[in-house]
């Protein structure tokens, strides 16, 4: 409808993943440009949440309002995230890329360890999410919604 808004300074957006390429695919940069253009919220006030229905815990890529050069997800203190070598299925060498494995103590009554097909690397006290492994099935709430609507 070509409507735009100028939300108050300091307003925030919680991005939970955007589109996963079923109806259309939108890059994070394109999504955040849209947030700024339509809502007046700059990218440093857009925080990405990484989570999954199999886990009780979530990860956030930074604190709203801080300037970031790399979006680093820092697990809560009850979660350990490991980067796994996809060939050996053992912990990858420091700085290497691999599949993310989350050990979540909040998962009482379900699987404590979740092996994902998400690719990342360790950075300081967190990890950088690089995407999905080649050939991995797309996952996410928006895919279920697309399926339901089609």
Secondary structure as GFF3:
##gff-version 3
##sequence-region A 1 150
A	DSSP	beta_strand	13	15	.	.	.	ID=ss1
A	DSSP	alpha_helix	28	34	.	.	.	ID=ss2
A	DSSP	pi_helix	35	39	.	.	.	ID=ss3
A	DSSP	three_ten_helix	43	45	.	.	.	ID=ss4
A	DSSP	beta_strand	46	50	.	.	.	ID=ss5
A	DSSP	beta_strand	59	60	.	.	.	ID=ss6
A	DSSP	beta_strand	79	84	.	.	.	ID=ss7
A	DSSP	beta_strand	98	104	.	.	.	ID=ss8
A	DSSP	beta_strand	113	123	.	.	.	ID=ss9
A	DSSP	beta_strand	126	132	.	.	.	ID=ss10
A	DSSP	alpha_helix	141	149	.	.	.	ID=ss11
###
